[in-house]
Amino acid sequence: MQPYKFRDIDEMLDSLPKEERKITEFLRALVLDTLPQVKEKLSFNVPFYFLRKNVCHIWPGSVSWGKKTYEGVSFGFAYGSLLLDETDYLDKGTRKQIYTKKFLSLSEIDAPLLKSYLFESALIDEEAYQNKKLKNIVC
């Protein structure tokens, strides 16, 4: 699907245009600071963040998905459909579960709101794990 494979996140960051790299590094720091227990993994050549399951990802537009690239950096929430997004900040598109927000500059990032979505995502992740654990005990 992708014509290249980065060895690690640093190599991916080094490949990015300057503005995309700034945005990606800011979002990455936001995730790692907000959820220090999160595990970071390069998947599809971009950083994904896991607790029990996938919580979010950062997709710089210049990292292709097949032959497609785009401007900016997309920040995606795996549990987007379960988040309380009363202001419609996140783009739902035609997706059923993953909701995203695209950033073209650092000034567009609402860090406190993204942090609240990250905290909520962590709670949803833990709740899903506990429900699955409980279901296994009951069955």
JOKA-V489472 format. One record per residue. RES is the residue in one small letter. PHI is phi as a letter, one per 30 degrees, with the letter a starting at -180 (none if undefined). NEAR is the number of other ideal C-beta (glycine too) atoms within 8 Angstrom. Layout:
[[RES,PHI,NEAR] [RES,PHI,NEAR]]
This chain:
[[m,none,4] [q,c,10] [p,d,3] [y,a,5] [k,b,5] [f,d,10] [r,d,4] [d,a,7] [i,d,10] [d,d,6] [e,d,9] [m,d,15] [l,d,10] [d,d,6] [s,d,8] [l,d,12] [p,d,6] [k,e,6] [e,d,8] [e,d,13] [r,d,11] [k,e,9] [i,d,15] [t,d,14] [e,d,9] [f,d,10] [l,d,14] [r,d,12] [a,d,8] [l,d,13] [v,d,14] [l,d,10] [d,d,6] [t,d,9] [l,b,12] [p,d,6] [q,d,4] [v,d,11] [k,c,6] [e,c,11] [k,b,8] [l,d,11] [s,b,7] [f,h,7] [n,i,10] [v,b,12] [p,d,12] [f,c,12] [y,b,14] [f,b,10] [l,c,12] [r,d,7] [k,b,9] [n,d,8] [v,c,15] [c,a,13] [h,b,12] [i,b,14] [w,b,11] [p,d,14] [g,d,12] [s,d,9] [v,d,13] [s,d,9] [w,c,9] [g,i,6] [k,c,3] [k,d,6] [t,b,7] [y,a,7] [e,d,4] [g,i,10] [v,b,13] [s,c,13] [f,c,14] [g,c,12] [f,c,14] [a,d,12] [y,c,11] [g,e,15] [s,d,9] [l,c,5] [l,d,13] [l,d,4] [d,c,10] [e,d,4] [t,c,4] [d,h,5] [y,d,7] [l,d,12] [d,d,7] [k,c,8] [g,h,6] [t,c,3] [r,d,8] [k,c,3] [q,b,8] [i,d,9] [y,c,15] [t,b,12] [k,b,10] [k,c,11] [f,b,13] [l,c,7] [s,a,7] [l,d,8] [s,d,4] [e,d,7] [i,d,11] [d,c,7] [a,e,7] [p,d,6] [l,d,8] [l,d,13] [k,d,10] [s,d,8] [y,d,12] [l,d,14] [f,d,10] [e,d,10] [s,d,14] [a,d,11] [l,d,8] [i,d,11] [d,d,13] [e,d,10] [e,d,8] [a,d,10] [y,d,10] [q,d,8] [n,d,8] [k,d,8] [k,d,8] [l,d,8] [k,d,8] [n,d,7] [i,d,6] [v,d,5] [c,d,4]]
